[in-house]
Each structure stands twice: as C-alpha cells, then as structure tokens.
Amino acid sequence: MCGIVGYAGKQQAAPILLEGLTKLEYRGYDSAGIAVRDGDSEIVVVKAKGRLKNLYEKTDNGNSVRGTCGIGHTRWATHGEPSETNAHPHISDDGNVSAVHNGIIENYQELKEKLQKHDYVFYSQTDTEIAIKLIDYYYKKYNIGPIDAITKSMVRIRGSYALAVMFKERPGEIWVARKDSPMVIGVTDEGAFAASDVTAILNYTRDVYYIGNLELACLKPGEVHFYDLNGDEVRKESTHVEWDAKAAERGGYEHFMIKEIHEQPKAVADTIASLVKTGAEGSPAKENLNVDLSAVGITDDELKKISQVYITACGSAYHVGVALQYVFEDLARIPVRVELASEFRYRKPILDKNGLVIVISQSGETADSLAALREAKAMGITTLAIVNVIGSSIAREADKVLYTLAGPEIAVATTKAYSTQLVAGYCLAIQTAWVKGTLEAEQYEALLSDMTQIPSKIEKILDDKERIQWFASKFANAHDIFFIGRGIDYAISLEGSLKLKEISYIHSEAYAAGELKHGTISLIEDNTLVIGTLTQSGLHEKTISNMVECKARGAYLMGLTSYGNYSVEDTVDFCTYIPKCDEHFATSLAIITLQLLAYYISVAKGLDVDKPRNLAKSVTVE
C-alpha cells in the first residue's frame, strides 16, 4: 500500500525520488519523505504530512537536497497516526541506518522490548522504526556487513515487508529486501532504481528485475547484485515491460479514472486478441475463431478433467468472480464457488483434488489473494492466476498464468482491469464448456463472435456518456442509493455499488432483487434512488416487480437495460440503454454505464476521484 522509491546513480537523486513518488500516489498515502546523501556526507532526511506537494515545497522541488543516492516513501498509516514524526524515512539513534518500509511487522512489540533492553530509544509509533534499529543492532553487535545484518533481521521479523536501506558507512549503496510486499529494480548506465511499482521507473527503463521472496539486493550506480538468505549471490534475468511510460500519464483527461474508462475498448480488444485466434487444426472453427490458451499453459485435456472451479479474489476482482460463476456454470455445467480471498484460508476450505483454483488480482500482489493461492498450492490443487502485472508475486507462484492486457491502471477505482478480467474469464469458461461437450460448434463460434464485438459496443456507450453525466448531477447529494438485480444482473449491481461508494462516499448497497422483501425494503424512503439492472430476459419481469414495490414506497427508479426493452420506461423514472449482446456478456457493457455514473457523481461533488479517502490501489497487507 505504501510506495517506495530508491535511486543510486550519477544524477541528483531528490528530483528523481519525488517524480517516482508522484507516480506512486495512486497507491494511497497520508505523508511522504525522502533521505538523500551526497558521497560521504551525512544523510539528509526531509518529511511532510499530507500531499506530496508539501514535500515538493519543503525541498524546493528537490533542488535544496543535494546528493546522488537516496530513498523515498509515501506512507499509509498502519501503526501510528499520520504525522511528520511517523512519516518515513526513519533513522537509527546515531544515524547509522536509514530506511523506508512497506508492510506490517507483526512481532514489532516483541522486537521493540528486545531493543529497548539494549538502550535503543524510539521516537515514533511505527513498526518500521523497529526494523531499522534491529538492522542497526545486528550490524553493530556482530561487526558484520549489510548482507548479514539485513538477513538476520529478516529471519527475526514476522509479517510482510519491502525495505530500502542506506548505511552511513556505505555511501552510494541502497540495500533492498522483501517478503510478501512488491519490489522492482531497474538498472541503466545512469543509475539503479528501486520501486514498489514499475510505473515509478518506466521513464528510465522497461527492463526490470523482480526480487524473489526472502531475497535482498544491493543497488550501486549502474549495477545491482541479488542475494538469498544465506548471503549467496543469486543470478536473475530481467523482464521486459511492454507498458508505455505515457500510458501512466493522464494524457489530457481531467482524471486517470475517466481516461481509463475510455481505454477499455482497446484494453478489452487487446486481451481478447491475445486469447482468441483464427481457426487452428482440431478446433471447432476451422476458418473462424477459437480460444487458444497455449500461452496460459493449460491444455484442453486439463480443462476436461476439471471437476469444480474455485474463484478467489478481493474487491472488484471478487465481483468479476461472481459474474463468472454464472457464466461458467451455465456454459460448462460444472459447480463454481466464489470465495473472498480474505476468508478463503481461514475457513479451512475443502477442495476437490481435480478442481481448479482461479486467483484474480490486477496487481498480482494483493496480500489476501496471494495467501489464498499459497493455501491452495499447499493442498495440491492446480492454480491459475488472472493478473495484469508481469512478474508479480501471484503470477510467479501460480501454476498457470493468464495475463490481462489492461496496461498500467492508476486510478484507485478499477475500470479497465475489471473489464479485461471479465473477458479473460469468458474465454476460460467458453473453452472449458467446449472441451466438456456442453457447447455445440455453432454455439461456440457464436459466443466468440459476440465477444469480439464487446469493444465496439463499449465505444457506443461512451459516445452517449453526456446523458449519464446529466443524470449524475441530479443525484450528487443523495444519501442512499440501492442497486438491485437477479443472476448476472446481481453481479453487475455489486460492482456498480462499489464503484459509487468508493469514490463518491454515498452510502450504497447492492441486493439480489428477490431479497428486498426480507428486510431491505424497510430502508426505502421518498426519493431514494433505486437502480435496477435488467439485462437478463428470463429475469426481467421479476426484477420489474421488485422495482414497482420500491416505487410504491417513494423510490426514484433508474433502469439499466438493453436496447429493445423499451417497456421498462413504463415503470422507471429514468432509463438508460446498452447495446444488445449475448446475455452472458452483459456485465461487460452494463458496468460501463455504472462506472460513468459513479465518476460523474464524484466529479459533481468536487471530490478527488483518483485518490478517494482511506483507500489504496494495491492492498499488500492483510
């Protein structure tokens, strides 16, 4: 959740660190700081509470802090309130060690008591300060170098961490270490870079190294060396990141979120194109389309043997799973269970040995999802990851990997990652259904043909966004909004509600429409906005009946349905339409309207759309 940057090279470090931290703002933070040194000089630490602009001002845009080696950090408060004192970097008592940290140290109290017995004094409320002084303790007690001091500390620390450390006696060096928190490294002739996310260093290099779990590395100008816990050097191959640095910029849009909403047609088309090819030998579509999962590493024979699918994820990725549950079960006729990753391992899941566990995560670093993946692997179940970030922890540890091609997603509220995860799941479901014999060749081809039209249909919705903008302005001051639907429409409602609440701070809930009578309808008051999603023809009349019940109690009704269902206008106060598509894919279109609705309500309220309060983009701690 916190952001780390580091630089050791030939240029002035402070401006590079500030630029990197700016790229990491989307991860969420409440304070920031940098530590910079110039050769053998003392390490200079500057910290500021609040937005990065405060740190820019305190350092004159980085120009007042001189030095070619430094580390920076944006902090998300876990231990200790947001304050300048609790902001990173932290230093040891005599300035021997300075460091920044992302993660949570679970046994910090035990370690603190140990260090206090050795006369260490603590000035902050953070667990990070404990880690820094533990490294200092081992460094001095055994008169050993950075490798042993850091590895001994890594063994003692329980929890998750990514650390970037500077030693007073080692000018020009940055030492980094990780356990269950992301860290990426880039090296050029000009210097070596470390960051929590590749977006922070894309302007300098796209060839990066990923540190393995319980590994550390030493960055020097133009070089990097990796080590394991035994202190033995480890050789690593770099990974080339295809993302364009400009893709992480707003590109003239007011916010990243609206930019990324408009990038969905391309992101979805790219993801489909990576999985759907022209007919190959043995495929049901000799001259047309077929799903090719060879890059995923899963064969048709393996799909045929799957007895059950378990989908585990968090947040919006979990809502993708809810939608895919309906698609998988209807097409492939195998049971699917969708599980919140934060609950998965704690309920001691009973998994069929012939099942497939699908873990969905944009970043590939989501702590709970990573823990669920490891739990499944420990039980001997085949795992498949749907992730957006190449080389991420979940991608490296899963048995099979399906990469979405969303590109960098900066806004906290996911849009294009959600949409690409959906179409990736559609491809898996369709191919599983085909190999299991639950689809005829004509159905198979028809589904794939319809899916390839999703990007152009999203474009049509975006072309008519002004109507949604007008409607959003009417409800910017709403206190409660309810989303209802049945089947896949319920899955759509879940994500629509989450989008609204996370960026507009309006209380909203999503309910399966049939559950209204079981308590929820008591919350309906005059002018309460109720949004009914009506894309499933077989459930249309049932949901309309539920909406009528809400209207009788004073609700204002919005209907979201497909073109042609014009009778909905007889019931609702406002109706908006999406292009017709195969009903299995309705989520991909209906969600665009709800993303726009949430965005425009937030804008109408004058809120910071890309940095909603209390939220972070990548949740890398439990």
C-alpha angles and dihedrals in degrees: 000000000000118000126236129191130175135179134186115173149087101302130074106282103208098068090046091050093049091049090050092049089051089056089052097049090103090068089072128250145173101200140012142200147171135211117203135175133190111215111298094348125117118281111257116213123196122180136175136185119231129014125007091251087075090058091046089054095047091052098038088245089313095304096110094057109071125198143093099233126060152130131225138192144190109205130215107195116244105140108031133007123285105276142131090254093054093043119105145278098069126189137207120252095269097032093254094129130030123179150157126221140198118195139037127288105212098192095045093125093055092048092046092055090050092052094045088059086060092053098260113153122210123212101176137054094234131115087218093071089058091056093050094050091045089057089048091050094054092041091057102033095057097026088230133146130260095274096059094037092053097041092049088052092047090056092051097046118087118199133036130314149160111196133191111190137184124195122209091223094049108063117189094024133108120190120203132187135175146194118175093334122097125256129167129187132203129188130198135161087265097054151304123280133199126189144158090237133026091234089075093063104030091106089064106034143351094199105090142169125223116213112227123234112284092012131121136201141199118223120203130166105297097351144071133194126197128210138184127223090275090059092248116142115250124207117224136186119224123240122222114226113210095200114117114233088228089060087071091057127086092241096207097315119124092233138014090238096062090043090053092046087057091047092061098092091057095040092050092044091050092049093048091047090054091057107028116066137171116276118297133190111295094013122126090239110057096179102016136048135326137165113255113195096169091113089053091056096234121120131209089248090056091049091050091056095053109117098181139001123225116194118194127180145124134249116338091359087059089054088053086056092052091054092046091051089067092045096047096046095045096046104031098029094221125124117263126194121195115204133184105242090223089062101034102090096033095064093055094239121224106223130186110238089226092052129106122229113208115197116195122198133146095209097033087222102084103139098217093045091049090051091050090050091053091048091054092047091050087056091053097247120144111252130204123190125208103198139151102211119077113225094015119148095257091047092051096047102041119093092229129022130204110189119207116213101222095127119215113343112200106169112091090227104072119226115147094034089055091049094048091048089055095054091044088055092047090057092051092048094048094048092046090051091049097051091045090054098241093120129061118223091253092052091047093053093043093053093049092046091051092047093054088058093059095092094055090047090052087054090056092054091050090050089061097044095119090075091056090046090055092049092047091057089060093058103037089113096048117132100198132022126180128202119200135180144135129241112342088359088064090054089051090050092054093057094040090054093047092050091052098047097043097056105023099038089223113142107248135165135191120217137180098250094233090061095063093095091053095075109300097090089067087074094061114109135167111305095003105155113238116186115201119196111209112177099121109083095200091056098037098101094045093054092045088056090053091049091051089055089054092048090053087060094052102271123151107229129216118185125204112192145137126280109272096040091098094147087078087076088068089067109030132065094222128019131190127185140215126199116270116263139155103300092235087068098044092110091066092060104031092052091061090063091048093047089054091047092053092045096050094045089053091048091048088055091051094241130153097257097189096046108041115186120270093005134111129195098228118034103205097163130061 
